[in-house]
Amino acid sequence: MAVNQRQETSVVATALTPSARMYLDLVKGCLTRDLFGQAYRSLAPYARVPAMMVRLGQRLLAKRKLVLMVKTSSEARAEGRDWPADAETMIGRRRLDNLEACIVDVLDRGVPGDLLEAGVWRGGACIFMRAVLAACADEVRTVWVADSFQGLPHPDPERFPADRVYESLDLDIAVPLADVKANFARYGLLDGRVRFLVGWFSDTLASAPVEQLAVLRLDGDMYQSTTEVLDALYPKLSVGGFLIVDDYALPSCKAAVDDYRAKHEIVDPIESIDWTGVYWRKTGKG
């Protein structure tokens, strides 16, 4: 599947006042911790250290209220290439800029529907969705927050061979629902316009009370998760809306996206956001 390799997003956020732009820039800096010059990040299990050794070290240090950390850089944080110790998002500035531009674009053009992210980790991208709606004085749309809040599902390589790699990985990415809600509250953005879809995608998305979407952001990592989101929600994405994929650099995710597009004869050009994020504007039913 050919991907447009331009490194700048094709949509531009236009309908923002100077004060709204300042607010959203501040929120981005806080969500990513860019503003605070974070020099270290947590040593996540996917680092080049056996996961079992990492977990053992973390348990031993936890008894002394310490945590394993490794050196990071502002460049890695800006590009969303690290696992931050306490930031609400790891997706970096460029993907947040793209998310802002897509939301403002659908607001500008009156594309109907809500905003939804599937796979939210600590909730940072969803918090930013709600912040953009607030900055644009939108009083209608809902932000849907879809996650198991238990980490990734157990891989089923018989049905989804591309997910076989996840059998040997020990990714500790589960963030409890209460923690995600607390993160929304920290920014003053936990209200009735934020709704949570709690559970495995296979159990929740098909029957979710989501009528129409203007922006769908997909961060499921696995072939199974990516396919389940697309099957359940892409038909609800309005023509003129955006599908954003966070993990296109992962072979499993890319295969799921490409297979879905081929099956449904989707020819809308895929645009590159950065080294892993892509998106496209929906022009047909698909």
Disulfide bonds with the S-S distance in Angstrom:
none
